[in-house]
Amino acid sequence: MQRALAVNTVCRVCGDSREEPLSEAKIAMPPRRQWVCQMRKQLWVVVTALLLSQSASAEEADWRIYGFTDSDTYLLLYSVPDVVRGPDSVRVWTQQVTVSKKSVEELAKDARLMATVKGRTAASYVPPLAALEKMPNDQIGPLIALEEMTNERRFPTQSMMLTEIDCKNARMRFLQLTMYTKDGKPGVTNTVPSDWEYAQPQTNGKRLVSLICNPRLTAPANAPTSTPKS
């Protein structure tokens, strides 16, 4: 007489997990059923990957430059989709990325990226910083290229900050600061809010306050978000 066994039948019924008594003779799954289960699992993995890719593309990166360091080694940017306006302040994610000479030199060799820059220029897109600083036309193209390269994660992030801005008093502080390692991975995170600091004239902080506190400057309505096909 065969001994009854209680086994978990996950995978034997293609994901239907339940306890049921099976005899030893029934434990081995027929080859055809094994093949069907494997195919259904693989199909589920493909569908999940497609859904995740669609979700990611629906929320594309949109970083805008608001400043540079003195040595032009770092770019300072804010994330348009992450601007949250409250009754007393505005919160936005900002980051500092490292710009290497090599990555900039590769820009001119990238036909697709140059087509993106050309398309945005043709659409009369003016980066917020260029509009604020009234930059000449010959500086608009490079700004567009640097924003696009950041959106494509071609520059390693050095630090990421959740920044709070008090527009009424023209001051700002960091609510969270994460430093990144040399290989681009998040490192130490500080979640202790910094003290409020007033934005001094002609500084990157003042530029950020001016851009974020003016919704018309924060994200120009004519900024294309799609990349031209090569």
VMD Tcl script that draws the C-alpha trace (Angstrom):
set ca {
  {0.00 0.00 0.00}
  {1.34 3.39 -0.99}
  {2.11 5.93 1.73}
  {0.27 9.27 1.45}
  {2.48 12.35 1.54}
  {1.57 15.99 2.15}
  {3.59 18.12 -0.25}
  {3.48 21.73 -1.34}
  {2.35 21.71 -4.95}
  {3.86 25.03 -6.05}
  {5.03 24.61 -9.65}
  {3.19 21.33 -10.01}
  {0.04 23.32 -10.65}
  {1.96 26.24 -12.18}
  {1.88 28.55 -9.20}
  {-1.18 27.25 -7.32}
  {0.35 26.83 -3.86}
  {-1.68 24.56 -1.58}
  {-1.16 21.50 0.56}
  {-2.78 18.33 -0.73}
  {-2.14 14.63 -0.11}
  {-0.31 12.90 -2.92}
  {0.84 9.36 -3.22}
  {4.47 8.64 -4.06}
  {3.35 7.53 -7.50}
  {1.87 10.98 -8.20}
  {4.80 13.07 -6.99}
  {6.76 12.86 -10.23}
  {5.30 15.34 -12.73}
  {4.80 14.09 -16.28}
  {7.36 15.58 -18.74}
  {4.68 17.41 -20.73}
  {3.31 19.14 -17.61}
  {6.84 20.16 -16.61}
  {7.32 21.72 -20.07}
  {4.00 23.59 -19.84}
  {4.89 24.97 -16.39}
  {8.30 26.10 -17.60}
  {6.79 27.85 -20.63}
  {4.19 29.61 -18.48}
  {6.87 30.76 -16.07}
  {9.05 32.08 -18.90}
  {6.06 33.88 -20.39}
  {5.31 35.48 -17.03}
  {8.91 36.71 -16.75}
  {8.68 38.28 -20.23}
  {5.35 39.98 -19.46}
  {6.69 41.32 -16.15}
  {9.78 42.71 -17.88}
  {7.64 44.44 -20.49}
  {5.42 46.00 -17.84}
  {8.45 47.24 -15.91}
  {10.03 48.73 -19.04}
  {6.78 50.50 -19.91}
  {6.57 51.89 -16.38}
  {10.15 53.15 -16.57}
  {9.65 54.80 -19.97}
  {6.46 56.49 -18.73}
  {8.51 58.25 -16.07}
  {11.59 59.33 -17.99}
  {14.37 61.32 -16.37}
  {14.14 65.07 -16.87}
  {17.11 66.83 -15.29}
  {17.71 70.56 -15.85}
  {20.99 72.35 -15.19}
  {20.99 75.14 -12.64}
  {24.71 75.64 -12.10}
  {28.35 74.64 -12.45}
  {31.29 74.49 -10.10}
  {34.17 76.92 -10.53}
  {36.32 74.30 -12.23}
  {33.43 73.15 -14.48}
  {34.13 69.62 -13.24}
  {30.66 69.20 -11.78}
  {27.16 69.91 -13.05}
  {24.33 70.84 -10.70}
  {20.84 69.81 -11.78}
  {17.26 69.52 -10.51}
  {14.65 66.89 -11.42}
  {11.51 68.38 -12.98}
  {9.18 65.40 -12.22}
  {10.19 65.59 -8.55}
  {9.25 69.23 -7.93}
  {6.61 69.19 -5.16}
  {5.02 72.56 -4.37}
  {3.55 73.00 -0.90}
  {1.86 75.94 0.81}
  {5.06 77.18 2.46}
  {7.93 75.60 0.53}
  {8.97 73.58 -2.52}
  {10.77 70.26 -2.38}
  {12.89 69.00 -5.27}
  {15.57 66.40 -5.84}
  {18.89 67.84 -6.97}
  {22.14 66.16 -7.88}
  {25.77 66.88 -8.62}
  {27.36 64.88 -11.44}
  {30.95 64.57 -12.56}
  {31.73 65.74 -16.10}
  {34.83 64.25 -17.67}
  {36.66 65.61 -20.70}
  {36.41 62.20 -22.36}
  {32.62 62.05 -22.07}
  {32.26 65.52 -23.56}
  {34.57 64.64 -26.46}
  {32.40 61.61 -27.23}
  {29.42 63.93 -27.61}
  {30.32 65.07 -31.12}
  {30.67 61.44 -32.25}
  {27.17 60.45 -31.11}
  {24.88 61.07 -34.10}
  {21.69 60.20 -32.20}
  {22.48 62.55 -29.35}
  {23.40 65.34 -31.76}
  {20.07 64.77 -33.53}
  {18.31 65.20 -30.18}
  {20.11 68.48 -29.55}
  {19.30 69.68 -33.06}
  {15.64 68.74 -32.63}
  {15.30 70.57 -29.34}
  {17.01 73.62 -30.75}
  {14.69 73.59 -33.77}
  {11.72 73.46 -31.38}
  {13.05 76.69 -29.79}
  {13.71 74.98 -26.47}
  {15.79 77.16 -24.18}
  {17.19 75.53 -21.02}
  {15.94 77.24 -17.85}
  {19.44 78.36 -16.87}
  {20.00 79.93 -20.29}
  {16.71 81.83 -19.99}
  {17.53 83.00 -16.46}
  {21.06 84.11 -17.29}
  {20.13 85.38 -20.79}
  {22.91 83.32 -22.35}
  {23.86 83.81 -26.01}
  {22.56 81.36 -28.59}
  {25.92 79.64 -29.06}
  {25.78 78.41 -25.44}
  {22.29 76.90 -25.66}
  {23.32 73.84 -27.69}
  {25.99 72.70 -25.22}
  {23.56 73.12 -22.31}
  {20.95 70.99 -24.08}
  {23.57 68.33 -24.77}
  {24.70 68.24 -21.12}
  {21.09 67.91 -19.91}
  {20.44 65.06 -22.32}
  {23.64 63.26 -21.38}
  {22.60 63.50 -17.72}
  {19.16 62.11 -18.54}
  {20.88 59.15 -20.21}
  {23.07 58.66 -17.11}
  {26.32 59.22 -18.96}
  {27.76 61.22 -16.07}
  {28.38 59.53 -12.71}
  {26.46 61.01 -9.79}
  {28.60 62.39 -6.98}
  {25.78 63.38 -4.62}
  {21.98 63.41 -4.51}
  {20.04 65.84 -2.33}
  {16.41 66.30 -1.37}
  {16.29 70.09 -1.24}
  {13.65 72.25 0.39}
  {13.24 75.85 -0.79}
  {11.44 78.62 1.05}
  {10.52 80.90 -1.85}
  {9.06 83.68 0.29}
  {12.32 84.17 2.19}
  {14.69 83.04 -0.59}
  {16.38 80.39 1.53}
  {17.04 76.66 1.24}
  {18.19 73.57 3.12}
  {18.94 69.89 2.51}
  {16.51 67.35 3.97}
  {18.55 64.35 2.83}
  {22.01 63.98 1.33}
  {23.46 60.84 -0.23}
  {27.09 60.64 -1.31}
  {27.92 58.24 -4.13}
  {30.96 56.02 -4.56}
  {33.36 56.27 -7.50}
  {31.57 53.43 -9.28}
  {28.25 55.31 -9.11}
  {26.60 53.45 -6.25}
  {24.81 55.14 -3.30}
  {27.05 55.40 -0.28}
  {26.54 57.23 3.01}
  {23.16 58.94 3.49}
  {22.51 61.75 5.95}
  {18.85 62.25 6.85}
  {19.36 65.05 9.37}
  {18.03 68.29 7.83}
  {20.61 71.03 7.47}
  {20.08 74.55 8.74}
  {18.28 77.08 6.57}
  {20.62 79.21 4.49}
  {19.69 82.35 2.58}
  {20.57 82.25 -1.11}
  {23.41 84.68 -1.73}
  {23.40 86.74 -4.94}
  {25.15 85.33 -8.01}
  {25.52 81.82 -6.58}
  {24.23 78.42 -7.67}
  {21.89 78.45 -4.69}
  {20.36 81.73 -5.84}
  {19.94 80.34 -9.37}
  {18.17 77.24 -8.02}
  {15.81 79.34 -5.89}
  {15.03 81.61 -8.86}
  {14.32 78.68 -11.21}
  {12.27 76.56 -8.80}
  {10.21 79.42 -7.39}
  {9.12 80.54 -10.87}
  {7.02 77.71 -12.38}
  {7.34 79.21 -15.87}
  {11.12 78.91 -15.65}
  {11.22 75.55 -13.86}
  {10.14 73.54 -16.91}
  {9.51 75.30 -20.24}
  {6.41 73.90 -21.90}
  {8.13 73.48 -25.27}
  {10.85 71.09 -24.08}
  {10.63 67.90 -26.20}
  {10.83 64.68 -24.19}
  {11.23 62.12 -26.98}
  {14.48 61.23 -28.68}
  {14.51 61.29 -32.52}
  {15.00 57.95 -34.18}
  {18.26 57.51 -36.01}
}
mol new
graphics top color blue
foreach p $ca { graphics top sphere $p radius 0.5 }
foreach p [lrange $ca 0 end-1] q [lrange $ca 1 end] { graphics top cylinder $p $q radius 0.2 }
display resetview
